[in-house]
Amino acid sequence: MQQALEEALRAEGVPATVMPAGRTDRGVHARMQVVSVRLEAGDSPESLEARLPARLPPGLGLCRVRAPRSFHAQWSANGKEYRYRLWLGDGPVPGDLAPYALDVAREPGLESTGVRPERLVSLLSQATGTRDFIAFHEKSSPQKPRTLASAALHALGDDLYEVRLSGDGFARYQVRYLVGSALKVATGRLPEEHWRAALETGTAMEGFKAPAHGLVLWEVRYPPELDPFTAGERLHPPGLPLEPPFHFG
């Protein structure tokens, strides 16, 4: 989608490359991604906000264009929330949900209909706090302490669930390895002591990287004085596409 956004901006006389709050993997969805872009002399956020939506492809919406002082989409951020959708039913995931939720019973490497939600809740809760998540992310990301403020499981109806992870920052693939490895323990394919050792000491394990399509970057957070969104806009984002994956979240 970054390429589509940059093409739309160029068509409106904004040739600069955008700087996103963070890169998402191919196949990951983003609900409220934030980007920085330098406008040409004489242009304004208000004018661009009025012009740009007509240039955007389906599935890509524009919430707001604003110019907070001393703002940088990536370096000003102080937190993110990711959500990962899981289908825990015995039968196949319904067709309209299939592109946006992991079908655990039919996913190679998991293939289990015995995942209990309360088991997942217990495992995910062990991951909260400030720690080195080196066992759960690519080594290309800096190795440093990160804080996972909350990790919860929400029922969305029928057999659809959503893992919600909130923290001060996430390394590459960290969310996918956390969710996938918790599922691997819950299905009995990974001993829980390996999961605990990975969390407590960074010990490498044979984890599982959950597929990209179930993951949504839900929002990027900023200090109040820099936040480009009002509280109301965060609750009901203007310009948010109505089609999945946001309509059932």
N, C-alpha and C positions, 0 to 999 in steps of 0.2 A: 504493500500500500504506500510505502514511502515514495516509490517511483511514480505512482499515480498522483500523489500529492504534489510532487515536484513538477510534474508535467502540467498540472492544473495551475500551479503558481507561475510557471514560465509563460503560460498562455495569457496570464493577467499581468505580465510585466514584472514579475518577481523572479529573477534568475538565480537567486542564492540557493545553496544546498541547505536543507533543513537539518537542525540538530535536535533529535528526539530525546525525551527524558531517559530513554533506555531502548535498546534494540530488542525486538521480540524474534523468536525463532520462526522460521518458515512454517506456516500452518497454525501459529498461535494467533488468537483474536485479541483485539484491543478495544476496550470500551471508551476510555477517556485518556488516550495518549496525549501528551503535551509536547509541542515542538517549539524551538526558537528559530526565527528567521529574520534576516535583516531586510528591511524595506528600502526601496529606492527613494531618493530625495523627492519630496513632494507627495509621496503616498502616505496613507494613514491607516491605522487599524480599522477604523469605522468603514472606510471605503473598501478595503479588502474584504471585510466581513460581508459586505453587501454583494460584491462581485463574484467571490470564489465559489459559493455553493453550486452555481449553474455549471461549473466546470468539473465537478467531482463525479466519479462513477458511482453506480449503485453500491450500497454497502459501506460507503465512506461518507461520513457526515462532518459538519463543522459546528462545533459548539460555540466558541467565542474567539475573537481576535482582540487581544489586549496588549498593552505595553507597560507592564509594571517596571518600576525603576530598578536597575541593577539585577535584572532577572536573567537566569539561564535555566532552560528546561531541565537539564541534567544536574548541574552542580547546585542549584537552589533547592532541589527536592530533599525532603527529609523522611520520606516513607512511601511505600507502595502496598497495594493490595492485589493479590492474585486469587482467582477462583478457578477450581478445576472440577468439571462435571463428570460424575460417575453413574453408570447404569448398573445396578446390582441385581437386576431381575433374572429369573431363570430363562425367560424367553428373550428373543433378540430385541435390541433397542429399537423403538419406533423410528420409522424412516425419517421423520422431520427432525428428530433429535440426533440421528446417527452422525452427522458431520460435526457435532458439538459436544459429544459425550463419549467417554471410554466404556465400551461394552466389556466389562471385566470377565464375564463368563466365557467369552469367545476370543479374548486377547491372547495371542501366543506368549507364553512365558508366565501367564497367570491362570487362565482357563479354570475358573472356579465359580461355583454358584453358592459357595458357603461363606462368603464374606459377611460378617456381622457388623452393622454400623457401630455398635458400642465398642467393638474391638478396634476399629479404625480410630475412634475418638480417643481411646486409651493410648494408642501408639503415637498419634499426632501430638497429644498433649505433652509427651515426653520430649518433643523437639523444641518446645518453646524456651525462651531465655536467650542469653548472650553466650555465644560459643563459636568455635571454629568449625564451619560446616564443610571442611575440605573433602570429606568423604562423600559429599553430595553435590559437588559441582566440578566443572571442567578446570583443569589446572591452568588454563589460560587466564582465568579470573584471578585477581589478587587474593592471596591467602591472608585473611584477617578476621578478627571477631565481627560477627554480625548478630543483630538482635531480631529474633522471631517473636514478635509481641503477642501474637495469638495464632492458633491453629484450631479451627473448628469445623465440624461437619453439620451441614444443614440439609434437612429433608425438603425436597421441592415437590413432592407428590409422586404417587405410585412408587416405582423403584428408582427414581432419579434423585441423586444426592449431589451436594456441592461442597467441596473442601475449600475453605476460605482461609488464606494465609496473609497475615499482615506483618510488616517488619520495616526496619530502617533501610534495607537494601537487600538485593538478591543477586548472587553470582550466576554465571551462565549455567543453565539447566538445573539450578538448585531446586526450584519448585517441582520440576518434573521428576527429579531423583527422589525427593522427599516423598511425594505422593506415590510414585511407583514402588519405592522400597517398602513403604508402609503397607501397601497392598500385597507385596510379595511375602511379608511377614504374616499378614492376616490370612493369606491363602495357605500358609504352612510351608512355603517354598524357601523361606529364609529364616534361620533361627533368630528368635528375638534377642538373644545375647549378642549377635552380630550387629543388629540394629542399635542396641544400646552402646556397644563399644564404639561404633562409628560416630554416634552423637557425643559420647563422653570424652573420647580420646582421639577422634579422627582416624581410627583404624579403618583401612580399606576393606571393602566387602563386595560381594557379588550382588550389587543392587539392581534396580530395574528403572530405566528411564521411561516414564509414562509418555505415550504419544502426544504430539503437539496439539492435535485438534481438540482435545478436551480442555485446553487452558485458555483463560481470558485474563489479560491485564485489565483489572477492573478500574483502578484509579491510581493516580500519582498525587502525593500529598506535599504541601508546601507550608512554611510558616505563614501565619495569618497575614502578615504585612506584605507577603509576596504572592499569595495564592491568587491565580488568575480567575478562579471561580468563586462565586458567592455560595453560601451554604445551600440556598435553594437550587442553584444550578447544579450542585453536586448531587442533590437528591433527585432532581428531574432535569437531566442535561438537555438543553435545547439542541436541536439538530441531530440527536441520536437516531441512527437508522432503526426503523421499527422491526425489521426482519431479524431472525436469529443471528447471533446467539444471545441477544439481550432480552428478548421478549419473555423468557421464562425464568429470569435470574432474580 
